[in-house]
Amino acid sequence: MAPISYRPDVERVAPEEADTIRSLNRAVGEVTAHVKDKRGYAMRATHAKATGFLKGELVVHGDLPTDLAQGMFARPSRHDVLVRFSQGPSEPLSDRASGQRGMAIKVLGVHGPHVPESRETTTQDWVLAVGSAFNARTAQSFARPLPSAQEDPHGCPSR
């Protein structure tokens, strides 16, 4: 499948998207509150346990094909990056536990338009997860209500 050049009409915003975003924000807050109540201190709502950190450099070469030379890849550049490896759950597990792993890359020194909600104006965050499948087909289904502590035999919120 050939890459799609971005244009504003490429994205189709669902009519309920604003409500879905509010639901997701509420769900993340519930997970954080649940873990805080259980452990006595707040942690990240997902990917709570970091398993490694790296500092590096991302080089954008000037010979990219036209259909890939978009956004921060439109012209040659160099960017410092910070990389965080983590486990997927909202609570730290043994490194031997099976489950989703993630990698987040913070690209520094990125100039240009950013999403209006962003407090950062010169970074881009790339969030990647490794797993055979994501646990929700849509953002709306991911925002479903969390099980109560009585329904959850492990005492951990599950997404």
N, C-alpha and C positions, 0 to 999 in steps of 0.2 A: 504494500500500500504506500503510495507516494505521500510525502509530508504535505500538510495543508498550510498554506500561507495564512497568517492571522489577518482577519478583517473583523471589525465590530459585528458584522452580521453572521459570523461563524457560530458564535455562542447563542444558544437559545435558553433564555432564562425562564424557568418554569413559573407559572403564576403564583405558586405557593412558596417560592424560594425564600422570601424574607421570613415567613413563618418557620420554615425548616431551619434556617440559620439560628433563629431565636431558640428553637427546640434543641439544636445541637449545643449551643452555648449553655443552656439550662442543664442538659445531660452531663456535660463536662464538669459543670459546677457541682452536680450531685455526686459524681464519682470522686471528685476532690474532697468534698465534705465527708463522704463515707470513709475514705482512707484516713482523713484527719481524725475523725471520731474513733476509728479503730486503732490507729497507731499513736495518736496524741500529737501529731504534727502533720502539716500539709505536704503533699508530694505532687508531682505532675500527674495529670489525669490519665495519661497513657505513656508508655515507654519510660516508666519511672526509674528504672535502673540503667545507668550508663555502664557500658562494658569496655569503652575505650574512647580516646580522643586523639585527633590528629590535627596538625596545622600544615597547610600546604599551599600550592599555587595552582590556579587554573589558567591555562593559556588558551586564548581563542586565536586560532590561525586565520590568516586573511584569505586562504584559498578554499573556504567552504562553498559548496554549491549554493546558488542563489536561493533555492527553496529552504535551505537551512540557515541562511544568514539573516536571521530575524532577531529583533530585540537586542539583548546584550551580545548576541553572536553576529551582529550586523557588520562589525569592523574588528580588526585585530586589537587585542587587549590582554592584559594580565591582571589577575585578581587574587588577592590572598583569600584563602578559604579555611574555615574551621569545620571539622567533621566530628560528629558524635555518633557512636554506635550504641545501640540500646536493645533491651528486651521489650516486648510489646505490652505486657500487662501493666495494670495500674499500681501494682505492688511489687517490690523486689522479690525475685525468686532466685534459687540456686542457678549458677551458670550452667549446670548440667540439665536443667529443666528444658524440655522440648517446648517449642512454641515460636511465635512470630518474633523476628528480629527486625530492627530498623536502623536506618542510617539517615542522618540529617546533615545537610551541607549548607553552611552559611557562607554566601559569596559576598565579599566586602568590596566596596568601591564601585558599585553598580549605579550608574547615573541614568536618568530617564524617568518616565512615568511609573508610579507605583500605585497600588490599590489605595483608594481614599482612606480606608480604615487603618492603614499602616502607620505606626509611629516612627518607623525607620525609613529614611529616604535615600540611603545609599547602599542597601543590602538586598539580597534576594535569598530566600530560604527554600531549599529543595528538601522535601521530605520523601523518603523512600522506605518501603517495607518489603520484607521477604516473607512469602508464605504461599502455599498452594492456592489459596483463595482468600478474598476479603470476606469478612463476616456479614456484610450487608450489601445488597445489590444497588441501593440508592442512598443518597444522603438522608432522605425522608425515613427510610426503614432503619438507618443507623440511629436516628434520634428517638427510637421507640422508648417507652418508659423503662427504667431500670428495675430489676427485681428487688423486692424488699429483702432485708437481711434474713428474714425467716425463710424465704423462698430459695435463698442462695446457700447451699450446704457448705460451701468453702469460705463463706464470709467475705467474698470478694465480688465487687461488681463485675459483671461480664458484659462485653459489648459484642 
